[in-house]
Amino acid sequence: MAKRSYFYKKMAPSKLDSVYRRLLLTRFFDKGWGKPENLQRLFQFRKIISRRETCFPLIPNDYPVEIIKEEKHQDYTILEGQFLTPLELHLPGIVPKQVQDAHFQVVIPRKWKDQYKPICIHLAGTGDHFFWRRRTLIAKPLLKEANIGAIILENPFYGTRKPDNQVRSNLHNVSDIFVMGGCLIMECLVLLHWCERNGFGPLGVTGLSMGGHMASLAATNWPKPIVLVPCLSWSTAATVFTTGVMSQSINWDMLETQYYSDGKYRERLSKMVTIIDDAFTAGQKFMKDFNQSLIELKKDITYTKLLQGTSTSKTSENVIKSNNAIENCKMDKYFDGSSKSDCATPEVTKAKIESSSTLTKLMKYILPTTSRNTSHRIDITKTNWWEREALQFMRGMMDECTHLKNFSVPYETSLIIAICAKDDAYVPREGCSSLEEIWPGVEVRYLDAGHVSAHVLHQKLFRSSIIEAFERAKKMHSTRKEDSLGDMNISKLSYQQLLNKYVNAF
């Protein structure tokens, strides 16, 4: 059973998640980071699509959507449609040809039960190709249980949008994940506009795992109340690819080799990204260590004064030196791993005292011991592997383009219900900003499960949370005046103008 709580007990990562990951053959980013020039364009464009006031106007209200197929069943109708992804129009040449056409499927009831026509966009998790899985497991049950329609959007690089040379879900480049995110953010805006033009509402977006995080990013740019139910995701994708079990599927040695062989990554691109949570975490650690260091410094000053004031007493001096030596030996033992026997002789102690000033000892205590390690070879089995430069670059890239702190807060956070697995080994939460911190008013529910077991066993909970969020949206819609939305940003750009701009770019 899910628990509605703002706090959760830290649990061990799920062993099932780790075993399941090892069984899969998927290998990510086997061709490297991607072209430096493409990454630079994506980083720059992120600053535009991460702000509602600059992203929303990029999608014209009249953006064309083509319905190419209609199937009528006894209780529901299935529509299939397509449109050109707007990211290709705004960043020409960055989206692979096979990915450029967005494909989607609509599942709606033959008859709506009341004045509302709720529709939820469902985004795909990792490995969820085509429409059948989401249609079977979540769209049709939602239609039957709550009369909620669905739009199932094919993920870029998946299904009918998968490049010919790509095997399964194995994205070739790190940049592909950012192209995927940019496409989905803008494609969701196209579909939300289409829904409004056709009289649907309230509107929502949801997804599992990667789909949950993409849903969170997409919802930030809609300037009206929107239902958001991200399942099995968190505030950033950085930990997914650096500390979660997915990191086992990445060729880190190859990524590091490419990182060091091309100066553009280190000299230019690394300066364009920022690790969000490390600064806060490092600040907390610094204050904790600094307070301890002040205590040690106070002891050193006290001992120094005693030494200066008792120089006439040989016996007292020896006692004080002995005490001082013990304290310094404790510190040296902490950093250097020296044994207790090293502190036994006064000669050794005297040598240590003379070779280390108080300031040196203070800084040695504050600074992390790993800073002394200059090795560049990646070994993710080592305890300090995450401090390698290429891995820091990966985390910086992921935070830059996926951390929710870099995006606008959704218009109405009371319509957000996030569901997380307590011992999720795919999406580690430790060291990350919480959703409650980033989005005040959000409700987070925690499952006593891992990522895989939650995905398999708790589909009903995901659906019930979506239904509950839509009920909230209906109540809000009934009390909100229509003219209260009149001050929203509206795109002044028509689709034809956008198309002309795209053509002139070549």
N, C-alpha and C positions, 0 to 999 in steps of 0.2 A: 504494500500500500504506500502511496506517495504521502509525504509529510510536507505540510505547508509551513515553511520555516525560513527565517533569514540566517540561520546558523545550522551547521551540520557537523557531525563528528567525523574527523578525518579517518578515512578507511584505507586499507591496502589496495593497490591497483588489482583489478580482476585478473586472475590467472587465465581464465577462459579467454579474455581479450587477447592476451599475449599468445596463447596457443593458437587461436583462430588466425591471428595475423601471420604466424609462421607457416600455416597451411596454405595461405594464398600465394600465388605466383606473381602478384603485381609488384612491379618495380617502377619507382617514380624518378623522373628527371634524369633519364639515362643519357640525354644529350647536353646536359648542363644547365646553366642559369638562363640561357636565352641571349639574344643579341643585346649588347649594352645599349645601343640606340633605342631599341624597343622598350627596355626597362626604364630608360630615362623618360621617354614619352609617357609611359604608364604612371610613373611616380609623379610627374607633373600634372597629369590629368586626374590623379587621385585627389588632389587638392580641390578640384572643381566638383567632382561627383560625390565628395564626402560632405558637402554643405548643401542643405536643402534649398537655400535661396539661389544657389548657382546651378545645381543639378536639375531641379524640376523644370526650369524654363528651357532646358535643352531638348525636351521632347514635346513636339507640337501636339496640340489637342486633336488634330485631324490626322495623326500618323496612321497611314493605311494598314489595315489588317485584312488578309484575304481568307475567307472560309472556303475550303476546297472539297469538303466532304461532310455529309450529314447522314447519320444512322438513327432511325427511330425504333425504339423498343417499347415494350408495354408500359413501363413506368418512367422511362427516362429517354433522353435524346443525347447522342454523342456527336459533337462537331469536331472537325479537324481544321486547323488553320495554320497560316504561316505569314511571316513578314521579315523584312531585312533588319538585322540587328542594328540599332542606332549607333553602336560603338564603331562600326565600320564607317559610318558617315562622319563621325567626329574625329576618329583616328584612322584615316585611310591607310590600308595596307597592313594593319597590325593584326587583323582577324583572318585566320586561314580561310581559304575559299570554301571548304566544306562546312565551316562553322557559321558562315555569314547568314544563312537563312534560319530563322528561329521557327521551330515547329511546336505546336501545342495541341492539346485535346481538351475539349470542354464536355463536362458531364453535368446535365441539368435535368430537373424533373419535368415530366410532361405537364404537370400542374403544380403551381405554387400554392401553399396552404394558407397564406395570409398576404398582407400588402408588401411584405418584405421578400426580396429575392437575393438572399445571401450567397456569395461566391467566395471561395478561398483558393488562392494560388498555391500549388504544391510543388516545391522544389526538390530536386533529387539529391540523395546522399551518394557517397562514393560507391561507384559500381552499379548504380541504379539506371540501367539503360532502358530506353523506350518508355511506354506508358503503362504497361500491363500491371506491374507490381503496385504502383501507387493507386491505380484505378481499382484494383481488387482489394487491397488491404485497408485503404483509407477513404477513397472517394465514394465508392458505392455504399459502404456502410454508413458514412456520414449522410448521404442522400436518403437512405432508408430510415435512419434514426432521427434525423433533425431537419430533413429537407434543405440541406446545404449543398449548393452546387460546387463544382470543382473545375479549376483550370490546371492541367498537368503540363508543365513546360519541360520540353526536352533540354537537358543540360548541354551547354557547349562542350564539344569534344566527346560526347556520348551518343549512342544510338545512331540515328540518321545524320547526326552532326559530327560524327567521329571521322577524323582524317584517315585516308586510306592506309597510310603507313603506320598508324597507331595500333598497337595490340591491346585489346580490352580497354582497361581504364588507365593504362600506363601513360600519363602525360610526359611528353618528351622533355620539356623545359620548365624551370621554375616560373618563368614568365607566363606560361600557359594558365596557371592558377589565377593570375591577376587578370588575364584576358577573360577568363571564365567569369570572374566576379564582376568585372566591368560590364560584360554583356548582360548578365542576369539582373544587375541593378537597373539598367536602362530598359531592358525588355519587360521587366515587371511594371515599370511606369507606363509603357505602351499598352500592356494588357489592362491595367487599372483604368486608363483613359477609355479603352474599348468597352469595359464593363459599364462605366458611367454613361457612355453614349447609348448603350443598349438598355439602360434602366435597371441595372443590377445594383444591389447593395443591401446591407452593409458588406464591405469588402475586407478581405484578410489575406494573410500569407503565412505559410508554415513550411516546415521541412524537418528532416531527420539528419543528424550528424552534420556533414558539410552543408546539406540543404537547409538545416536549421540556422547555420551561421549566415548563409547567403540570404535567407529570408530576413534575418535581422538587419543586414546591410541594406536590403531593398526597401524595407519599411521606413528607414530613417528619412527617406527623401520624399515621402508622400505627405503633402501639407494639410492633411485632414485626418480625423480619427480613423485608425485602421487596426483590425485585429492582427495580432502577431503571436504565434505559438511556436517558438524555436525549441526543438526537442533534441537533447543529447548534444548540445553545443555550449559554448561559453563566450567570453568577452574577446578572445583573439584566437587566431589559428596558429600563432607562433609556437605554442607548446605542443600542438599536434604534430608538427614536423621536426621538432628539436628534442623533446623529452618523452613524447608519447610512443606507443608501440609502432606507430606509422614510421617513426624515424628509422626503424630497422629495415625499411624497404627503400632506403635512399642510399645511393652510392656516394658517400661522403668524401672518400679519397679522390674520386674523379672531380667532384665539385670544388674541392680545395685546390687541386692541381690547376683547374681552369681559373679559379679566383686569383691565384698567384701568378699565372702565366700571362694574364691580360691585365695590364695596369689600370684599365678603365674601371674595373670593378672596385679596386682598392682606392684609387686616387679620386674618382669622381662619384661613382654610384654609392659607395659606402657613406659618403657625406650627405647623401640625400635622404637617408633613412634614420629613424630614431627608435630605439627600444623603449617602449612605454613603461613597463612595470619595473624594470631593473633599477631605474633611478630611485624609485620609491623604496624598493626593497633594500637597495644598497644604503640609502639614507637611514633606514631603520637599523641596519646592522652597524653602520658607522656610529650612530648615537649610543648603541649598546656597548660597542667596543671602546668608544671614546670615554664613556663614564668609567669603565674598568681601568682604562689607561690613566685617567686622572688619579685614581686611587693608587696605582703603582707609582706614578710620578710623585705624589705626596710622600709615599714611603721613602723614595730615593732622596728627596729634599731633607726629610727628617733625619735620615741616616747621615747625610753629608754634614748637616749642622752638628750632629753629635760627634762626628769624627773631628771636626774643626775645634769643638769646645772641649775635648778631652785628650788633646795631644800629649799632655804631661803624664798621663796615666797609661803605662804600657799595657797593663792588664785590661783596663776598660777598653782600650783601643782594639785589642785583639778580640774581645767579646763582640764589640760593635761590628768589626770587620767580618766576623763569623756570621752574625745575623744578616748583614748586608749581602754576604756571599750566598747565603741560603735563598734570599729573595731573588737575587739575580739568576741563580741556578734554576730556580723554578721557572722563570721566564724563558731561559735558554732551553730548558728541557721541553717547554711547551712548543717552541718553534723548531728546534733542531733534533728533537727526539733523543737527547742525551740521557744516559742512564743515571741513576741516583749515585752510583759510585764515582761519577765524574766530579761530584761536589765535595768529595771527602777531603782533598788536600788543600791547604791554604794557598799553595803556589798556583794551582789551577784557578782558584777563585780570584786571586790577585790579578792574574793575567786577563781574566774576563772583565774585571772591573776597569782595568786600565785601557782596554781596547774598545770599550763601548760607552759612549756618553749617554747622559740621561735622555737627550732628545732622540738619539739614535734608537734607544730601546723603546721609547714612546712610539715612534713612527713604525718601528718593526712590529709592534703589537697591533697597531691600527691597520696597517696594510695587509691584504690577504697574502698568504704564503704562496699561492699559485702564481702571483705576479713575478716570482723569481724563475718560473719555468719558461724557457724561450723556445721549446720544441714546437715545430709547426706541423708535425705529422698527427693526423686525426686518429684517435682510437676511442670510439664511443663506449668502450668498456671501462675506461678510466673514470675516476670519480670527478675529475675536473674537465671532462671533454667539452662541456658546454662553453668553456671559456676560450676555445679556439677561435681564431679570427674569422674563418669562413663560416663557422656555425653562428657566430654573433651577427655576421652579415645576413645569414638566413633569418635569424630571429628579427633583426631590424627590418628586413624587407616585409616579413609577414605582419609585424606590428604596424608598419607604415601603411599597408594596404588593407589590413583586415581588423585592426583593433578598433573596438567600438568607441573608444575615447576620441578617435580621429574623425568620427562621423557625428552628424546632428542627432540630438535626442529625439526619438519618435514623438509625434505630435501629442498623443494621448497614451501615457505609459500605463494607465489603469486597464487598458485593453490588452496588455501583454501578460501571458502566462508562460513562463519558461520551465521546462522539465529537464532535470539533470540526473545522471546516475552517480551515486555517491562514490563508488569505487571504479570510475571510468578510467581505463588505461589508455584509451584512444584520445580523450580530451582532458588532459590533466589541468586542474584548476589551481594547484598550489603555486603561489607566487604571482598570480594574475589578479587584476582588479575584478571585483565582483560586479555582477549585473546590478545589484541593489545600489552600489556606489555610483555607477555610471548612469543608470536610469532610475532615479527616485520614483517610487510608486509601483515598480514592477513587482510581480509575484513570482517567486521561484519555488518550485516543488522538487523535492529530492526523492529519488527512488533508491531502495536498498538493493542495488543491482550494479552490474558492470555494463559496459557499452553494448556488447553483443546480446547478453541476456535481456537487457531492457528492450532492445530492438525486437527480439523474438517474442517476449512474454507480455509486453505492456502496450500493445497497439490500442487496446480498448481505452486505456488511460489517456493516451495521446488524443484519441477522438473525443473523449468526454471533456477534455480541457479545451479543445477547439469549440465544442458546442457551448460550453460555459462562457468562453470569451465572446462568442457571437451573441449570446443572450445579453451580455453587458452592453454590447454595441447597439443592439436593438433598443434597449432602454435609453441609452444616451441619444440615439437618433430621434426617438419620440419626444424628448424634452428639449432638444436643440433647435433653435430657430434657423430656418433656411438661410436668412440673410446674414447669419453669424459667420458664414464661410466666405463672405464677399471680399474679405481683405487678403485672400490667399494669392500666392504667386501664380500667375498665368503666363504661359509661354506666348510671347509676341511673335514667335517665329512660326511660319507655316511650313508644312512639309515640303512644298515646292521650293521655298526659299532654302531650306536645309539641303535639298537635293541639288540645287544649283550651286550651292557652296561646295558641296562634295565634288561635283563634276569639275569645277574650276580649280580644285586642288591638284588635278593631274595635268 
